[in-house]
């Protein structure tokens, strides 16, 4: 059985590819032409009506939303150590911060990259982008203060939450990250150095991004 991941290089689908790589499970990445908005077309909408990436197919079953996908993968491969054990305090914290990233950080990425979708004029678009950038940095500061491990989010060590943090953190300015988010920066460095993820990051994080 092979997991089919619909996404695009550089997109949030890298989180799911990284989760599969960590688990060592067979997976196929089916890339969409995101630069030309293929994921916003009718064909992809038939698979994912939200027209967002990633989408995971498992034996004909379709799963969207990255947090839901990660939890599903963990439940199917409990011995893979993707998340702490069910019922544990550490698992609750991992889920807490993945949901925080999904709801409090990720939505602003679209506003920063495509402010015209949330405005009716170029002037408004500039305001939307500036405000979204400021709010994003405020939220990263909240997460920075909550990094409990060294270098990972949880004191118990690596989890899928670190994959989520890494993929979103590399979209921030590297100099600002090192200055204002030293614990996040150390976490990103550690996750990017994991041998099991080299192939995934080669697809999803260009070499010039620090």
C-alpha angles and dihedrals in degrees: 000000000000125000113228114214118195111202143097137259110274094019132109089271085085088077092061093043089051091049091053091047091051090050092046093229126147113262138166122212112212106194124214123204095250094171088064093040096248088154090060094056130101096255094059091039088063087062099035115017091194089063090222132131137273115041122174124207119200116180091326094317115121121214125183133182115064097238091052090048093051092048090049092051091049092050091051093047106032093160090060095078095226091141133011118266119292112268095024124126090233092056090051090053093048091052091044094058096040088055089046090055092045095050106026104034112021096059090060091057090071091047091052095045098038108022090156088073089065100041142052100221140030089251092055091045091058090051092048092052094047093049093046091051091051094048091047091055091049090055093047088055089056091053092045090059090053101052101120103175135068104263101341131068095251125057088227092062140249122011139159088268087073090057090053093048093048096051093049096039094058087062089066124082108278096218092049090047094053092047100043104022106039094156092049090047091053090047092051091050092051095047093047089053095055106117093218090062101047094103094047095050091046086062098039109031116051113225093245092061109094 
